[in-house]
Amino acid sequence: MKLPIGAIANFALKRIVLPAIAKAVVSNKNPLTKQVAVDVLRQAAQDEVERRLNLRVE
């Protein structure tokens, strides 16, 4: 089975990357630095995976 790489990349951009960047930008705690952006992106990806696996109740 061939994976739809374009669809996966588009999904990741819309549902994980852009919201993570937005969260980092509006964060009042720290200025947007590379480490903050990485941390927010990692947390957003983890949140999305947990949501998809129904591990977390929203």
PQR file of N, CA, C, O and H, with PARSE charges and radii, in Angstrom:
ATOM      1  N   MET A   1       0.844  -1.185   0.000 -0.4000 1.5000
ATOM      2  CA  MET A   1       0.000   0.000   0.000 -0.0000 2.0000
ATOM      3  C   MET A   1       0.882   1.239   0.000  0.5500 1.7000
ATOM      4  O   MET A   1       1.791   1.363   0.821 -0.5500 1.4000
ATOM      5  N   LYS A   2       0.617   2.133  -0.902 -0.4000 1.5000
ATOM      6  CA  LYS A   2       1.400   3.356  -1.008 -0.0000 2.0000
ATOM      7  C   LYS A   2       0.768   4.450  -0.141  0.5500 1.7000
ATOM      8  O   LYS A   2      -0.432   4.709  -0.223 -0.5500 1.4000
ATOM      9  H   LYS A   2      -0.121   2.033  -1.569  0.4000 1.0000
ATOM     10  N   LEU A   3       1.589   5.079   0.681 -0.4000 1.5000
ATOM     11  CA  LEU A   3       1.087   6.138   1.552 -0.0000 2.0000
ATOM     12  C   LEU A   3       0.912   7.439   0.783  0.5500 1.7000
ATOM     13  O   LEU A   3       1.760   7.790  -0.037 -0.5500 1.4000
ATOM     14  H   LEU A   3       2.565   4.869   0.748  0.4000 1.0000
ATOM     15  N   PRO A   4      -0.175   8.157   1.036 -0.5600 1.5000
ATOM     16  CA  PRO A   4      -0.388   9.452   0.386  0.2800 2.0000
ATOM     17  C   PRO A   4       0.439  10.535   1.087  0.5500 1.7000
ATOM     18  O   PRO A   4      -0.071  11.264   1.939 -0.5500 1.4000
ATOM     19  N   ILE A   5       1.706  10.629   0.720 -0.4000 1.5000
ATOM     20  CA  ILE A   5       2.641  11.530   1.407 -0.0000 2.0000
ATOM     21  C   ILE A   5       2.161  12.981   1.363  0.5500 1.7000
ATOM     22  O   ILE A   5       2.267  13.697   2.359 -0.5500 1.4000
ATOM     23  H   ILE A   5       2.120  10.037   0.028  0.4000 1.0000
ATOM     24  N   GLY A   6       1.638  13.415   0.228 -0.4000 1.5000
ATOM     25  CA  GLY A   6       1.144  14.793   0.121 -0.0000 2.0000
ATOM     26  C   GLY A   6       0.023  15.068   1.099  0.5500 1.7000
ATOM     27  O   GLY A   6       0.000  16.120   1.736 -0.5500 1.4000
ATOM     28  H   GLY A   6       1.552  12.834  -0.581  0.4000 1.0000
ATOM     29  N   ALA A   7      -0.903  14.138   1.226 -0.4000 1.5000
ATOM     30  CA  ALA A   7      -2.021  14.311   2.153 -0.0000 2.0000
ATOM     31  C   ALA A   7      -1.539  14.316   3.596  0.5500 1.7000
ATOM     32  O   ALA A   7      -2.029  15.091   4.416 -0.5500 1.4000
ATOM     33  H   ALA A   7      -0.884  13.283   0.708  0.4000 1.0000
ATOM     34  N   ILE A   8      -0.582  13.453   3.904 -0.4000 1.5000
ATOM     35  CA  ILE A   8      -0.033  13.408   5.262 -0.0000 2.0000
ATOM     36  C   ILE A   8       0.689  14.714   5.586  0.5500 1.7000
ATOM     37  O   ILE A   8       0.520  15.262   6.675 -0.5500 1.4000
ATOM     38  H   ILE A   8      -0.184  12.823   3.237  0.4000 1.0000
ATOM     39  N   ALA A   9       1.484  15.211   4.658 -0.4000 1.5000
ATOM     40  CA  ALA A   9       2.212  16.466   4.875 -0.0000 2.0000
ATOM     41  C   ALA A   9       1.247  17.631   5.028  0.5500 1.7000
ATOM     42  O   ALA A   9       1.442  18.492   5.886 -0.5500 1.4000
ATOM     43  H   ALA A   9       1.622  14.766   3.773  0.4000 1.0000
ATOM     44  N   ASN A  10       0.211  17.664   4.206 -0.4000 1.5000
ATOM     45  CA  ASN A  10      -0.778  18.738   4.286 -0.0000 2.0000
ATOM     46  C   ASN A  10      -1.500  18.698   5.628  0.5500 1.7000
ATOM     47  O   ASN A  10      -1.711  19.737   6.253 -0.5500 1.4000
ATOM     48  H   ASN A  10       0.052  16.964   3.509  0.4000 1.0000
ATOM     49  N   PHE A  11      -1.876  17.509   6.069 -0.4000 1.5000
ATOM     50  CA  PHE A  11      -2.532  17.350   7.362 -0.0000 2.0000
ATOM     51  C   PHE A  11      -1.619  17.830   8.490  0.5500 1.7000
ATOM     52  O   PHE A  11      -2.050  18.567   9.378 -0.5500 1.4000
ATOM     53  H   PHE A  11      -1.704  16.665   5.561  0.4000 1.0000
ATOM     54  N   ALA A  12      -0.359  17.407   8.446 -0.4000 1.5000
ATOM     55  CA  ALA A  12       0.590  17.791   9.493 -0.0000 2.0000
ATOM     56  C   ALA A  12       0.774  19.300   9.536  0.5500 1.7000
ATOM     57  O   ALA A  12       0.844  19.889  10.614 -0.5500 1.4000
ATOM     58  H   ALA A  12      -0.009  16.809   7.725  0.4000 1.0000
ATOM     59  N   LEU A  13       0.853  19.919   8.381 -0.4000 1.5000
ATOM     60  CA  LEU A  13       1.023  21.370   8.334 -0.0000 2.0000
ATOM     61  C   LEU A  13      -0.177  22.079   8.930  0.5500 1.7000
ATOM     62  O   LEU A  13      -0.021  22.973   9.763 -0.5500 1.4000
ATOM     63  H   LEU A  13       0.796  19.440   7.505  0.4000 1.0000
ATOM     64  N   LYS A  14      -1.366  21.692   8.515 -0.4000 1.5000
ATOM     65  CA  LYS A  14      -2.580  22.378   8.966 -0.0000 2.0000
ATOM     66  C   LYS A  14      -2.936  22.076  10.413  0.5500 1.7000
ATOM     67  O   LYS A  14      -3.345  22.978  11.145 -0.5500 1.4000
ATOM     68  H   LYS A  14      -1.493  20.966   7.839  0.4000 1.0000
ATOM     69  N   ARG A  15      -2.790  20.821  10.841 -0.4000 1.5000
ATOM     70  CA  ARG A  15      -3.282  20.417  12.149 -0.0000 2.0000
ATOM     71  C   ARG A  15      -2.236  20.435  13.251  0.5500 1.7000
ATOM     72  O   ARG A  15      -2.589  20.462  14.430 -0.5500 1.4000
ATOM     73  H   ARG A  15      -2.458  20.088  10.246  0.4000 1.0000
ATOM     74  N   ILE A  16      -0.945  20.420  12.891 -0.4000 1.5000
ATOM     75  CA  ILE A  16       0.092  20.327  13.916 -0.0000 2.0000
ATOM     76  C   ILE A  16       1.045  21.515  13.868  0.5500 1.7000
ATOM     77  O   ILE A  16       1.228  22.201  14.873 -0.5500 1.4000
ATOM     78  H   ILE A  16      -0.658  20.398  11.933  0.4000 1.0000
ATOM     79  N   VAL A  17       1.650  21.766  12.715 -0.4000 1.5000
ATOM     80  CA  VAL A  17       2.712  22.770  12.631 -0.0000 2.0000
ATOM     81  C   VAL A  17       2.180  24.185  12.815  0.5500 1.7000
ATOM     82  O   VAL A  17       2.670  24.916  13.676 -0.5500 1.4000
ATOM     83  H   VAL A  17       1.500  21.208  11.898  0.4000 1.0000
ATOM     84  N   LEU A  18       1.194  24.585  12.031 -0.4000 1.5000
ATOM     85  CA  LEU A  18       0.700  25.960  12.115 -0.0000 2.0000
ATOM     86  C   LEU A  18       0.085  26.288  13.476  0.5500 1.7000
ATOM     87  O   LEU A  18       0.372  27.356  14.017 -0.5500 1.4000
ATOM     88  H   LEU A  18       0.795  23.991  11.332  0.4000 1.0000
ATOM     89  N   PRO A  19      -0.752  25.414  14.055 -0.5600 1.5000
ATOM     90  CA  PRO A  19      -1.251  25.718  15.400  0.2800 2.0000
ATOM     91  C   PRO A  19      -0.141  25.803  16.447  0.5500 1.7000
ATOM     92  O   PRO A  19      -0.223  26.613  17.370 -0.5500 1.4000
ATOM     93  N   ALA A  20       0.882  24.985  16.312 -0.4000 1.5000
ATOM     94  CA  ALA A  20       1.992  25.028  17.267 -0.0000 2.0000
ATOM     95  C   ALA A  20       2.739  26.347  17.176  0.5500 1.7000
ATOM     96  O   ALA A  20       3.105  26.928  18.198 -0.5500 1.4000
ATOM     97  H   ALA A  20       0.949  24.327  15.562  0.4000 1.0000
ATOM     98  N   ILE A  21       2.965  26.818  15.968 -0.4000 1.5000
ATOM     99  CA  ILE A  21       3.632  28.109  15.784 -0.0000 2.0000
ATOM    100  C   ILE A  21       2.764  29.225  16.346  0.5500 1.7000
ATOM    101  O   ILE A  21       3.266  30.143  16.995 -0.5500 1.4000
ATOM    102  H   ILE A  21       2.667  26.346  15.138  0.4000 1.0000
ATOM    103  N   ALA A  22       1.465  29.146  16.096 -0.4000 1.5000
ATOM    104  CA  ALA A  22       0.554  30.166  16.620 -0.0000 2.0000
ATOM    105  C   ALA A  22       0.579  30.187  18.146  0.5500 1.7000
ATOM    106  O   ALA A  22       0.591  31.261  18.745 -0.5500 1.4000
ATOM    107  H   ALA A  22       1.057  28.401  15.569  0.4000 1.0000
ATOM    108  N   LYS A  23       0.587  29.014  18.782 -0.4000 1.5000
ATOM    109  CA  LYS A  23       0.655  28.954  20.241 -0.0000 2.0000
ATOM    110  C   LYS A  23       1.938  29.591  20.751  0.5500 1.7000
ATOM    111  O   LYS A  23       1.917  30.312  21.749 -0.5500 1.4000
ATOM    112  H   LYS A  23       0.577  28.141  18.295  0.4000 1.0000
ATOM    113  N   ALA A  24       3.043  29.336  20.087 -0.4000 1.5000
ATOM    114  CA  ALA A  24       4.324  29.892  20.519 -0.0000 2.0000
ATOM    115  C   ALA A  24       4.344  31.405  20.369  0.5500 1.7000
ATOM    116  O   ALA A  24       4.884  32.108  21.223 -0.5500 1.4000
ATOM    117  H   ALA A  24       3.060  28.750  19.277  0.4000 1.0000
ATOM    118  N   VAL A  25       3.760  31.905  19.291 -0.4000 1.5000
ATOM    119  CA  VAL A  25       3.772  33.347  19.038 -0.0000 2.0000
ATOM    120  C   VAL A  25       2.946  34.087  20.076  0.5500 1.7000
ATOM    121  O   VAL A  25       3.357  35.148  20.545 -0.5500 1.4000
ATOM    122  H   VAL A  25       3.322  31.334  18.598  0.4000 1.0000
ATOM    123  N   VAL A  26       1.785  33.548  20.446 -0.4000 1.5000
ATOM    124  CA  VAL A  26       0.916  34.252  21.387 -0.0000 2.0000
ATOM    125  C   VAL A  26       1.276  33.988  22.841  0.5500 1.7000
ATOM    126  O   VAL A  26       0.665  34.562  23.742 -0.5500 1.4000
ATOM    127  H   VAL A  26       1.451  32.686  20.066  0.4000 1.0000
ATOM    128  N   SER A  27       2.257  33.128  23.080 -0.4000 1.5000
ATOM    129  CA  SER A  27       2.670  32.843  24.449 -0.0000 2.0000
ATOM    130  C   SER A  27       3.279  34.093  25.076  0.5500 1.7000
ATOM    131  O   SER A  27       4.187  34.705  24.513 -0.5500 1.4000
ATOM    132  H   SER A  27       2.753  32.661  22.347  0.4000 1.0000
ATOM    133  N   ASN A  28       2.771  34.461  26.244 -0.4000 1.5000
ATOM    134  CA  ASN A  28       3.289  35.637  26.944 -0.0000 2.0000
ATOM    135  C   ASN A  28       4.454  35.295  27.853  0.5500 1.7000
ATOM    136  O   ASN A  28       5.157  36.191  28.321 -0.5500 1.4000
ATOM    137  H   ASN A  28       2.033  33.964  26.702  0.4000 1.0000
ATOM    138  N   LYS A  29       4.670  34.004  28.110 -0.4000 1.5000
ATOM    139  CA  LYS A  29       5.720  33.596  29.041 -0.0000 2.0000
ATOM    140  C   LYS A  29       7.112  33.838  28.474  0.5500 1.7000
ATOM    141  O   LYS A  29       7.988  34.356  29.167 -0.5500 1.4000
ATOM    142  H   LYS A  29       4.100  33.277  27.730  0.4000 1.0000
ATOM    143  N   ASN A  30       7.313  33.469  27.231 -0.4000 1.5000
ATOM    144  CA  ASN A  30       8.649  33.539  26.640 -0.0000 2.0000
ATOM    145  C   ASN A  30       8.567  34.126  25.238  0.5500 1.7000
ATOM    146  O   ASN A  30       7.560  33.963  24.550 -0.5500 1.4000
ATOM    147  H   ASN A  30       6.602  33.048  26.668  0.4000 1.0000
ATOM    148  N   PRO A  31       9.613  34.799  24.822 -0.5600 1.5000
ATOM    149  CA  PRO A  31       9.660  35.206  23.416  0.2800 2.0000
ATOM    150  C   PRO A  31       9.826  33.971  22.539  0.5500 1.7000
ATOM    151  O   PRO A  31      10.276  32.924  23.005 -0.5500 1.4000
ATOM    152  N   LEU A  32       9.465  34.101  21.288 -0.4000 1.5000
ATOM    153  CA  LEU A  32       9.565  32.966  20.373 -0.0000 2.0000
ATOM    154  C   LEU A  32      11.034  32.684  20.087  0.5500 1.7000
ATOM    155  O   LEU A  32      11.702  33.435  19.376 -0.5500 1.4000
ATOM    156  H   LEU A  32       9.100  34.951  20.910  0.4000 1.0000
ATOM    157  N   THR A  33      11.509  31.614  20.641 -0.4000 1.5000
ATOM    158  CA  THR A  33      12.877  31.174  20.389 -0.0000 2.0000
ATOM    159  C   THR A  33      12.816  29.800  19.754  0.5500 1.7000
ATOM    160  O   THR A  33      11.758  29.172  19.702 -0.5500 1.4000
ATOM    161  H   THR A  33      10.967  31.003  21.218  0.4000 1.0000
ATOM    162  N   LYS A  34      13.931  29.352  19.284 -0.4000 1.5000
ATOM    163  CA  LYS A  34      13.961  28.038  18.644 -0.0000 2.0000
ATOM    164  C   LYS A  34      13.515  26.956  19.616  0.5500 1.7000
ATOM    165  O   LYS A  34      12.718  26.093  19.250 -0.5500 1.4000
ATOM    166  H   LYS A  34      14.790  29.863  19.327  0.4000 1.0000
ATOM    167  N   GLN A  35      14.007  26.986  20.833 -0.4000 1.5000
ATOM    168  CA  GLN A  35      13.653  25.947  21.804 -0.0000 2.0000
ATOM    169  C   GLN A  35      12.178  25.998  22.164  0.5500 1.7000
ATOM    170  O   GLN A  35      11.537  24.954  22.285 -0.5500 1.4000
ATOM    171  H   GLN A  35      14.654  27.688  21.131  0.4000 1.0000
ATOM    172  N   VAL A  36      11.627  27.196  22.337 -0.4000 1.5000
ATOM    173  CA  VAL A  36      10.205  27.321  22.657 -0.0000 2.0000
ATOM    174  C   VAL A  36       9.367  26.777  21.511  0.5500 1.7000
ATOM    175  O   VAL A  36       8.401  26.050  21.740 -0.5500 1.4000
ATOM    176  H   VAL A  36      12.147  28.044  22.238  0.4000 1.0000
ATOM    177  N   ALA A  37       9.729  27.122  20.284 -0.4000 1.5000
ATOM    178  CA  ALA A  37       8.987  26.635  19.122 -0.0000 2.0000
ATOM    179  C   ALA A  37       9.054  25.113  19.033  0.5500 1.7000
ATOM    180  O   ALA A  37       8.054  24.464  18.726 -0.5500 1.4000
ATOM    181  H   ALA A  37      10.515  27.713  20.099  0.4000 1.0000
ATOM    182  N   VAL A  38      10.226  24.544  19.300 -0.4000 1.5000
ATOM    183  CA  VAL A  38      10.377  23.085  19.267 -0.0000 2.0000
ATOM    184  C   VAL A  38       9.516  22.438  20.347  0.5500 1.7000
ATOM    185  O   VAL A  38       8.839  21.443  20.088 -0.5500 1.4000
ATOM    186  H   VAL A  38      11.038  25.071  19.550  0.4000 1.0000
ATOM    187  N   ASP A  39       9.538  22.994  21.548 -0.4000 1.5000
ATOM    188  CA  ASP A  39       8.740  22.435  22.641 -0.0000 2.0000
ATOM    189  C   ASP A  39       7.248  22.495  22.338  0.5500 1.7000
ATOM    190  O   ASP A  39       6.525  21.526  22.572 -0.5500 1.4000
ATOM    191  H   ASP A  39      10.088  23.802  21.759  0.4000 1.0000
ATOM    192  N   VAL A  40       6.792  23.619  21.823 -0.4000 1.5000
ATOM    193  CA  VAL A  40       5.371  23.772  21.508 -0.0000 2.0000
ATOM    194  C   VAL A  40       4.974  22.832  20.387  0.5500 1.7000
ATOM    195  O   VAL A  40       3.904  22.225  20.432 -0.5500 1.4000
ATOM    196  H   VAL A  40       7.379  24.406  21.633  0.4000 1.0000
ATOM    197  N   LEU A  41       5.827  22.707  19.381 -0.4000 1.5000
ATOM    198  CA  LEU A  41       5.543  21.796  18.273 -0.0000 2.0000
ATOM    199  C   LEU A  41       5.472  20.349  18.762  0.5500 1.7000
ATOM    200  O   LEU A  41       4.586  19.596  18.358 -0.5500 1.4000
ATOM    201  H   LEU A  41       6.697  23.200  19.345  0.4000 1.0000
ATOM    202  N   ARG A  42       6.393  19.971  19.620 -0.4000 1.5000
ATOM    203  CA  ARG A  42       6.397  18.610  20.165 -0.0000 2.0000
ATOM    204  C   ARG A  42       5.113  18.341  20.957  0.5500 1.7000
ATOM    205  O   ARG A  42       4.504  17.280  20.821 -0.5500 1.4000
ATOM    206  H   ARG A  42       7.112  20.583  19.949  0.4000 1.0000
ATOM    207  N   GLN A  43       4.710  19.306  21.780 -0.4000 1.5000
ATOM    208  CA  GLN A  43       3.494  19.135  22.578 -0.0000 2.0000
ATOM    209  C   GLN A  43       2.258  19.079  21.692  0.5500 1.7000
ATOM    210  O   GLN A  43       1.353  18.284  21.942 -0.5500 1.4000
ATOM    211  H   GLN A  43       5.205  20.168  21.891  0.4000 1.0000
ATOM    212  N   ALA A  44       2.212  19.916  20.661 -0.4000 1.5000
ATOM    213  CA  ALA A  44       1.066  19.906  19.748 -0.0000 2.0000
ATOM    214  C   ALA A  44       0.963  18.577  19.013  0.5500 1.7000
ATOM    215  O   ALA A  44      -0.134  18.050  18.828 -0.5500 1.4000
ATOM    216  H   ALA A  44       2.948  20.562  20.459  0.4000 1.0000
ATOM    217  N   ALA A  45       2.095  18.038  18.598 -0.4000 1.5000
ATOM    218  CA  ALA A  45       2.087  16.742  17.915 -0.0000 2.0000
ATOM    219  C   ALA A  45       1.614  15.649  18.865  0.5500 1.7000
ATOM    220  O   ALA A  45       0.823  14.789  18.478 -0.5500 1.4000
ATOM    221  H   ALA A  45       2.986  18.466  18.748  0.4000 1.0000
ATOM    222  N   GLN A  46       2.090  15.678  20.096 -0.4000 1.5000
ATOM    223  CA  GLN A  46       1.666  14.681  21.077 -0.0000 2.0000
ATOM    224  C   GLN A  46       0.175  14.808  21.367  0.5500 1.7000
ATOM    225  O   GLN A  46      -0.524  13.799  21.462 -0.5500 1.4000
ATOM    226  H   GLN A  46       2.733  16.377  20.410  0.4000 1.0000
ATOM    227  N   ASP A  47      -0.318  16.033  21.509 -0.4000 1.5000
ATOM    228  CA  ASP A  47      -1.745  16.253  21.749 -0.0000 2.0000
ATOM    229  C   ASP A  47      -2.593  15.710  20.612  0.5500 1.7000
ATOM    230  O   ASP A  47      -3.634  15.095  20.844 -0.5500 1.4000
ATOM    231  H   ASP A  47       0.250  16.853  21.432  0.4000 1.0000
ATOM    232  N   GLU A  48      -2.148  15.937  19.385 -0.4000 1.5000
ATOM    233  CA  GLU A  48      -2.903  15.466  18.225 -0.0000 2.0000
ATOM    234  C   GLU A  48      -2.916  13.940  18.167  0.5500 1.7000
ATOM    235  O   GLU A  48      -3.947  13.342  17.862 -0.5500 1.4000
ATOM    236  H   GLU A  48      -1.303  16.436  19.196  0.4000 1.0000
ATOM    237  N   VAL A  49      -1.789  13.314  18.453 -0.4000 1.5000
ATOM    238  CA  VAL A  49      -1.738  11.849  18.452 -0.0000 2.0000
ATOM    239  C   VAL A  49      -2.665  11.293  19.529  0.5500 1.7000
ATOM    240  O   VAL A  49      -3.415  10.350  19.276 -0.5500 1.4000
ATOM    241  H   VAL A  49      -0.951  13.801  18.700  0.4000 1.0000
ATOM    242  N   GLU A  50      -2.617  11.867  20.721 -0.4000 1.5000
ATOM    243  CA  GLU A  50      -3.485  11.404  21.801 -0.0000 2.0000
ATOM    244  C   GLU A  50      -4.955  11.606  21.453  0.5500 1.7000
ATOM    245  O   GLU A  50      -5.789  10.751  21.751 -0.5500 1.4000
ATOM    246  H   GLU A  50      -2.008  12.633  20.927  0.4000 1.0000
ATOM    247  N   ARG A  51      -5.271  12.726  20.828 -0.4000 1.5000
ATOM    248  CA  ARG A  51      -6.650  12.994  20.432 -0.0000 2.0000
ATOM    249  C   ARG A  51      -7.116  11.960  19.415  0.5500 1.7000
ATOM    250  O   ARG A  51      -8.230  11.444  19.502 -0.5500 1.4000
ATOM    251  H   ARG A  51      -4.594  13.421  20.586  0.4000 1.0000
ATOM    252  N   ARG A  52      -6.255  11.667  18.457 -0.4000 1.5000
ATOM    253  CA  ARG A  52      -6.615  10.693  17.420 -0.0000 2.0000
ATOM    254  C   ARG A  52      -6.771   9.290  17.991  0.5500 1.7000
ATOM    255  O   ARG A  52      -7.568   8.500  17.486 -0.5500 1.4000
ATOM    256  H   ARG A  52      -5.350  12.086  18.386  0.4000 1.0000
ATOM    257  N   LEU A  53      -6.031   8.983  19.017 -0.4000 1.5000
ATOM    258  CA  LEU A  53      -6.119   7.662  19.640 -0.0000 2.0000
ATOM    259  C   LEU A  53      -7.145   7.626  20.773  0.5500 1.7000
ATOM    260  O   LEU A  53      -7.299   6.610  21.451 -0.5500 1.4000
ATOM    261  H   LEU A  53      -5.383   9.625  19.427  0.4000 1.0000
ATOM    262  N   ASN A  54      -7.838   8.737  20.969 -0.4000 1.5000
ATOM    263  CA  ASN A  54      -8.858   8.860  22.018 -0.0000 2.0000
ATOM    264  C   ASN A  54      -8.302   8.581  23.405  0.5500 1.7000
ATOM    265  O   ASN A  54      -8.973   7.986  24.248 -0.5500 1.4000
ATOM    266  H   ASN A  54      -7.713   9.562  20.419  0.4000 1.0000
ATOM    267  N   LEU A  55      -7.071   9.017  23.634 -0.4000 1.5000
ATOM    268  CA  LEU A  55      -6.470   8.828  24.950 -0.0000 2.0000
ATOM    269  C   LEU A  55      -6.797   9.976  25.891  0.5500 1.7000
ATOM    270  O   LEU A  55      -6.678   9.846  27.109 -0.5500 1.4000
ATOM    271  H   LEU A  55      -6.526   9.500  22.949  0.4000 1.0000
ATOM    272  N   ARG A  56      -7.203  11.081  25.327 -0.4000 1.5000
ATOM    273  CA  ARG A  56      -7.507  12.253  26.130 -0.0000 2.0000
ATOM    274  C   ARG A  56      -8.935  12.683  25.837  0.5500 1.7000
ATOM    275  O   ARG A  56      -9.359  12.702  24.681 -0.5500 1.4000
ATOM    276  H   ARG A  56      -7.300  11.187  24.337  0.4000 1.0000
ATOM    277  N   VAL A  57      -9.672  13.026  26.881 -0.4000 1.5000
ATOM    278  CA  VAL A  57     -11.039  13.521  26.705 -0.0000 2.0000
ATOM    279  C   VAL A  57     -10.969  15.024  26.558  0.5500 1.7000
ATOM    280  O   VAL A  57     -10.381  15.710  27.394 -0.5500 1.4000
ATOM    281  H   VAL A  57      -9.328  13.010  27.819  0.4000 1.0000
ATOM    282  N   GLU A  58     -11.569  15.539  25.495 -0.4000 1.5000
ATOM    283  CA  GLU A  58     -11.538  16.990  25.273 -0.0000 2.0000
ATOM    284  C   GLU A  58     -12.726  17.650  25.911  0.5500 1.7000
ATOM    285  O   GLU A  58     -12.872  18.870  25.830 -0.5500 1.4000
ATOM    286  H   GLU A  58     -12.047  14.982  24.816  0.4000 1.0000
TER
END
